[in-house]
């Protein structure tokens, strides 16, 4: 009976096949490292999981032409729509011209 000493193969979905280098400033790197420690993963694994998940959301949003907003962003959006716009004097003048007024 023989035993295999070869390391287990990674499945194609988990195999690391290419590199992506990103430069960040020191405060950003510290934030990333802190978030990774909270999750108990390496900074590379943290970045990979967050970036890939966000990229998938953005691809889906572009495919469906739907934007997903957090509850806070939804509230800010609706409040912005509810507030009337303040027109500049030039915009008011343009409005009068378009209505045929002097």
C-alpha positions in Angstrom: 0.0 0.0 0.0 1.4 3.4 -1.0 0.5 6.8 0.4 0.7 10.0 -1.5 2.8 12.8 -0.1 1.7 15.3 -2.8 -0.1 18.4 -1.5 -3.8 18.5 -2.3 -4.7 20.4 -5.4 -6.7 23.5 -5.3 -9.9 23.6 -7.2 -9.9 26.1 -10.1 -12.2 28.4 -8.2 -9.8 28.8 -5.3 -6.5 28.6 -7.2 -4.5 31.9 -7.3 -3.6 32.3 -11.0 -2.5 35.9 -11.4 -1.3 38.8 -9.4 -2.9 42.3 -9.0 -0.7 44.9 -7.4 -2.4 47.9 -5.7 -0.6 50.9 -4.2 -2.2 52.6 -1.2 -1.1 55.3 1.2 0.0 54.3 4.7 -3.3 55.2 6.5 -5.3 53.2 3.9 -2.9 50.2 4.4 -3.4 50.4 8.2 -7.2 50.5 7.8 -7.1 47.4 5.5 -4.8 45.6 7.9 -7.1 46.4 10.8 -10.2 45.2 9.0 -8.3 42.0 8.0 -7.3 41.3 11.6 -11.0 41.8 12.7 -12.0 39.1 10.1 -9.0 36.9 11.1 -7.6 36.8 7.5 -4.6 38.2 5.7 -4.8 41.6 4.1 -4.6 39.9 0.7 -7.5 37.6 1.5 -9.5 40.6 2.9 -8.9 42.7 -0.2 -9.7 39.8 -2.5 -13.0 39.0 -0.7 -14.2 42.6 -0.5 -13.1 43.7 -4.0 -14.5 40.6 -5.8 -17.8 40.9 -4.0 -18.1 44.6 -4.8 -17.1 44.0 -8.5 -19.8 41.3 -8.8 -22.5 43.7 -7.4 -21.4 46.4 -9.8 -21.5 44.0 -12.8 -25.0 42.9 -11.8 -26.2 46.5 -11.3 -24.9 47.4 -14.7 -26.6 44.3 -16.3 -30.0 45.1 -14.7 -29.5 48.8 -14.7 -30.5 48.8 -11.0 -28.5 50.6 -8.3 -28.6 49.2 -4.9 -28.5 51.7 -2.1 -28.0 51.2 1.7 -30.9 52.5 3.8 -28.9 55.6 4.7 -28.2 56.3 1.0 -31.9 55.7 0.1 -32.9 58.3 2.7 -30.3 60.8 1.4 -31.5 60.2 -2.2 -35.1 60.8 -1.3 -34.4 63.9 0.7 -32.4 65.3 -2.2 -35.3 64.7 -4.5 -37.7 66.3 -2.1 -35.8 69.5 -1.8 -36.5 72.0 -4.6 -33.4 73.0 -6.6 -32.1 76.5 -6.1 -31.8 78.1 -9.5 -29.0 80.4 -10.4 -29.8 83.8 -12.0 -28.6 82.4 -15.4 -30.8 79.4 -15.1 -33.8 81.6 -14.3 -32.9 83.7 -17.3 -32.7 80.6 -19.5 -36.1 79.5 -18.2 -37.7 82.9 -19.2 -36.1 82.7 -22.7 -37.4 79.1 -23.2 -40.9 80.2 -22.2 -40.7 83.1 -24.6 -40.7 85.7 -21.9 -38.4 88.8 -21.8 
